[in-house]
């Protein structure tokens, strides 16, 4: 930028100032629409990728929670059997672990540190059968998985107490 000599023309200073403002304006311009669209697209793609991984981790955590709840219930069932010589019947259900029924040797005793029976990771009730209906099991605790229906694959797969509960 060339500096103009000021003469008798009073507008020479304002022309020079306008050139300075234009030069500053060029160096401080904002983003154009295409740049903004590219950044938003990249952020959307990253959010989608992170969302997929987070939802997979969430489902896996719910399966782990369900397996842990089954183990907790199984421990309470063992304690119930030690006190009563038997597991709760199917009709007594898991509620017998919250407050032992009057038919128990120690009626009203709590075998779980809760006022409600634990639910699986997807907030469904566990199914309980005693004696078990599949094979030679004294009892069965079943979660129908994420879909809440019998059968299924992946996160919808059923979780059984007699299977290898990790």
C-alpha positions in Angstrom: 0.0 0.0 0.0 1.4 3.3 -1.0 1.1 6.2 1.3 -0.3 9.2 -0.5 0.9 12.6 0.2 -1.7 14.9 1.7 -2.1 18.1 0.0 -4.7 20.7 0.1 -7.4 18.1 -0.5 -9.1 17.3 2.8 -10.4 13.9 1.4 -6.9 12.5 1.0 -6.9 11.4 4.7 -10.2 9.7 4.4 -9.1 7.8 1.3 -6.0 6.6 3.1 -8.1 5.6 6.1 -10.6 3.7 3.8 -7.7 1.8 2.3 -6.4 0.8 5.7 -9.9 -0.3 6.8 -10.3 -2.4 3.6 -6.9 -4.1 4.2 -7.8 -4.8 7.8 -11.3 -6.0 6.7 -9.7 -8.5 4.3 -7.5 -10.0 7.0 -10.3 -10.3 9.5 -13.1 -11.7 7.3 -15.2 -14.5 8.7 -15.9 -17.9 7.3 -17.9 -18.3 4.2 -20.9 -20.6 3.9 -19.0 -23.5 2.3 -16.4 -23.6 5.1 -19.1 -23.6 7.7 -21.0 -26.4 6.0 -17.8 -28.5 5.7 -17.1 -28.1 9.5 -20.7 -29.0 10.4 -20.6 -32.1 8.2 -17.3 -33.2 9.8 -18.7 -32.7 13.2 -21.9 -34.6 12.3 -19.8 -37.5 11.1 -17.7 -37.6 14.2 -20.8 -37.4 16.4 -22.4 -40.3 14.5 -19.3 -42.5 14.9 -19.0 -41.7 18.6 -22.7 -42.4 19.1 -22.4 -45.8 17.5 -19.6 -46.8 19.9 -21.3 -45.3 22.9 -24.6 -47.1 22.2 -22.7 -50.4 21.8 -20.9 -49.9 25.1 -24.3 -49.1 26.8 -25.9 -52.3 25.5 -22.9 -54.3 26.6 -23.0 -52.7 30.1 -26.7 -53.6 30.3 -25.9 -57.2 29.6 -23.1 -57.1 32.3 -25.6 -55.6 34.7 -28.1 -58.3 34.0 -25.5 -61.0 34.6 -24.4 -59.4 37.9 -28.1 -59.1 39.0 -28.5 -62.8 38.4 -25.5 -63.6 40.5 -26.8 -61.4 43.3 -30.2 -63.2 43.2 -28.5 -66.6 43.1 -26.5 -65.7 46.2 -29.8 -64.7 48.0 -31.4 -68.0 46.8 -28.6 -70.0 48.4 -29.1 -68.1 51.7 -32.8 -68.7 51.5 -32.2 -72.5 50.9 -29.8 -72.6 53.9 -32.5 -71.2 56.2 -35.5 -73.0 54.7 -34.1 -76.2 53.2 -35.6 -75.4 49.8 -35.6 -72.7 47.2 -38.7 -70.5 46.9 -41.4 -72.1 44.7 -42.3 -70.6 41.4 -45.5 -69.2 42.9 -43.6 -67.6 45.8 -41.2 -66.2 43.2 -38.3 -63.9 43.8 -40.5 -61.7 46.1 -39.7 -64.4 48.8 -36.2 -62.9 48.9 -37.5 -59.5 49.9 -39.8 -60.9 52.6 -39.8 -64.6 53.3 -43.4 -66.0 53.1 -45.2 -67.3 56.2 -44.5 -70.8 55.0 -40.8 -70.2 55.5 -38.9 -71.2 58.7 -38.0 -67.5 59.2 -41.0 -65.6 57.8 -40.4 -62.0 56.9 -36.6 -62.3 56.7 -34.9 -60.3 53.9 -32.4 -62.0 51.7 -31.7 -59.0 49.5 -30.7 -55.6 50.6 -33.5 -54.0 48.8 -37.2 -53.3 49.1 -37.8 -54.5 45.5 -36.7 -57.5 43.5 -33.8 -56.4 41.2 -34.7 -56.0 37.5 -32.5 -56.8 34.5 -30.4 -54.1 32.7 -33.3 -53.2 30.4 -35.7 -52.7 33.4 -37.7 -55.9 32.8 -38.6 -58.4 35.5 -36.6 -61.6 35.7 -38.5 -64.9 35.1 -38.1 -67.4 38.0 -38.9 -71.0 38.0 -38.3 -73.6 40.8 -37.8 -76.3 40.0 -36.3 -75.4 36.6 -38.2 -76.1 33.4 -35.2 -76.8 31.2 -32.9 -79.6 32.3 -32.0 -80.6 35.8 -31.8 -77.2 37.5 -33.1 -76.5 41.0 -34.2 -73.1 39.8 -34.0 -70.9 36.7 -33.6 -67.1 36.4 -34.1 -65.8 32.9 -33.9 -62.4 31.3 -35.3 -62.0 27.8 -32.7 -59.4 26.8 -33.1 -56.0 25.3 -36.3 -56.8 23.3 -38.0 -58.4 26.3 -39.1 -61.3 24.2 -38.0 -64.9 24.2 -35.2 -65.7 21.8 -33.1 -63.3 19.9 -29.5 -62.6 18.9 -26.9 -60.2 20.1 -28.3 -57.8 22.7 -31.7 -59.3 22.3 -30.5 -62.7 23.3 -31.9 -64.3 26.4 -29.6 -64.6 29.5 -30.1 -67.7 31.6 -28.8 -68.3 35.2 -27.4 -71.8 34.3 -25.3 -70.5 31.5 -21.8 -69.2 32.1 -22.6 -66.0 33.8 -19.3 -64.0 33.5 
